[in-house]
Amino acid sequence: MNFMRLYFFRTSWLAVLCLLFCQQAATAQKIKSVAFSYAPETTGDLYNQRIPRKAFPVGGADFVILSRKSADAYAVERYGADLKTKWSSPIALLRQETVEAFSVNGTTALVITHRLLADQGSQALYARLIDLTTGKEVQQKKLQEAPSKSRRLNVALSEDGSKLVTYHTITQDEQLQSMQAQVFDASLQKLRDRLYDFRTSQGQVSARVMIDNAGFQYVTLLTDNAMRLSVRRYNNQDNEIKVMEVMVGGVFNGVKMYVIDAFYKVQQDSSLYAAVLVAEENTGTYQALKMVKFDYTINNMRFADEFQFTPAFTQKLNQATGAERMEDIYLSDILVSAEGHSLIMAEKKFTEGGETSPYHARELLLFAYDEYQKPTWNSVILKKQTAPSQEGFSGISYRANLFGNRLQLLTLETLKGKTDLYNRSLHLLTGAAEPPKAVGLNVANDMEVAYAKDFTTWLDERTIITVTRPSKASAGLRLSRLTFK
């Protein structure tokens, strides 16, 4: 079995739900493919891809992608349901220019690049707007500039692409002091200048900026030596700053704990979910998973019951995975349903060490909660994925999407001698799961690029697009549209 349940409820109504759910086996019944030109990314942080999503659905059956054509050229392209290109808009880059972000909203596609001009002592973020109907570039604008010796300029985009915030980080003696931010709408009109000031925070400060569709900015902070979690919400109408914070580390039963990893997810109802993994300071042993919902509609926090990695839990996990201890586990996503049920996902990711060492992505840990943040079930999905050093995690790990209470997971794996994209379906309320099912692309299994995960996108609950290379020796990359039963 590739799926092991570690915790479950035994009630008749859940059994009925499981029976109904398990009848919905998801296998691809229709596949259409065309040749696809793409130059893989070869630079940047291979653990944390700068642009993890390079395709968006547009107008029902169509979709728009950002594709790297060569070392200094990209293109934004729109495809129809027949996989024919409706238009292609080229984007030429300067020698020290990289693509920083990509998104779409109702009428335009947005591409943001980072340009380094070391000889002039500056760096800047530039935005391009491309009309989704015609493919014509309608605007190009410099968003923010900073000295080249400063930390890299950053940008955060809202979920629907209608808002964005750029920010310049100010440090003193390597300590984070503040961020100078600018907020824009989808037409690149500046809505507000902002200063995020951290000088009163205690100890080393780690900060991240996010923005929702309404333009509210959420700045998450880890302070007090990675023990205190704070969230500040800024709006564009006035200078009001709403702050909520909680200690998630500290000394418990004489043992000092700190946050080893954190993940944040902004919802469009003025709330933010934060999950943290807590470990012992001296040994680095994972101790617990904690989740907090920061709800700014009522200015209050809701705490999930702490999930402790007890000896019994870690023993079961180790028996399933073969690992001697919990290590290399990173929080990867928080999914929330319309009813408020949530799922925290964590994944084991590591390299063997050294510049040319392979990358590995292994088991997925799933922790589910009800609308009151009470734990309901947890499980582990076993997988073994390996990629060459130059690819990092661009073709391994997973893609996930939540439709109602049904979670779909896509992974590139070799199971029973067959390399393919495999689909797993899980029920959010019960944890009931279908075994992995090959989608039927017969992906190549060699040392060349076989899967470009960034393009995998759900156009609707039963239709996805993806880019793979078939196992045929002469075949190149193919862009495929799959329809599931």
NORWOVEN-V212899 format. One record per run of one state. SS is the DSSP state (hx for helix, st for strand, lp for the rest). FROM is the first residue (numbers start at 1). TO is the last residue. If there is no record, write none. Layout:
((SS:FROM:TO) (SS:FROM:TO))
//
This chain:
((lp:1:2) (st:3:7) (lp:8:11) (hx:12:22) (lp:23:27) (st:28:35) (lp:36:54) (st:55:58) (lp:59:61) (st:62:70) (lp:71:72) (st:73:79) (lp:80:84) (st:85:92) (lp:93:96) (st:97:104) (lp:105:107) (st:108:117) (hx:118:120) (lp:121:121) (st:122:131) (lp:132:136) (st:137:147) (lp:148:153) (st:154:157) (lp:158:162) (st:163:172) (lp:173:174) (st:175:185) (lp:186:189) (st:190:197) (lp:198:205) (st:206:211) (lp:212:216) (st:217:223) (lp:224:227) (st:228:234) (lp:235:240) (st:241:247) (lp:248:249) (st:250:252) (lp:253:254) (st:255:267) (lp:268:270) (st:271:280) (lp:281:285) (st:286:295) (lp:296:299) (st:300:303) (lp:304:306) (st:307:308) (lp:309:310) (hx:311:321) (lp:322:328) (st:329:336) (lp:337:341) (st:342:351) (lp:352:358) (st:359:369) (lp:370:374) (st:375:381) (lp:382:384) (st:385:387) (lp:388:398) (st:399:403) (lp:404:405) (st:406:415) (lp:416:417) (st:418:427) (lp:428:432) (st:433:433) (lp:434:436) (st:437:438) (lp:439:442) (st:443:443) (lp:444:450) (st:451:451) (lp:452:452) (hx:453:455) (lp:456:456) (st:457:460) (lp:461:462) (st:463:470) (lp:471:476) (st:477:484) (lp:485:485))
//
